[in-house]
Each structure stands twice: as C-alpha cells, then as structure tokens.
C-alpha cells in the first residue's frame, strides 16, 4: 500500500467596502509559502448576497493557488533535471 499524504488549504475570507477578498494558503510537509488570492466586487445593480461573493472570491483564490503550485513544480523540476520544462494545465 502506498503512503497517504495530507495537504491542507486554509481559506480566509474578508470584506472591505464593496469588495470580498479571499486567501488560500497551502500547508504541506514541503512548504507553507504558497498563497493564492482572489477578490470580487459587488456591482451596484446586483443584489447583495454575501455567500455568492464569498464563492467567487474563494474560487479565484483557489485558481490562483493552483497556478502558483504549477509554477513551483515547474521550477523544482527544472532545477532537478537542469532542463526547461513546460507543464500543461
């Protein structure tokens, strides 16, 4: 049986004026410096439903975190192989 690893993502959500922002930070046994961010703004003509703003900001933060993780993996692989690497999404 293969070993199981656990990586955790902590998500922080906040509001300031008409903006909702989120941070998604990855914690694992290797590093804890990867943070994705996202935000959204309430359009004046839209209904104020905070849960929707939270969902959008968190989705954007997780997308940003995923991109940063791919960049980190690419850099690590290039360092290990000493070859240029291109990882696809």
Protein Blocks (a to p, Z undefined) as FASTA:
>chain_A
ZZddddddddddddehjbccdddddddfkbccbccdddddddfkbccdfklmmmmmmmmm
mmmmmmmmmmmmmmmmmmmnopacdddZZ
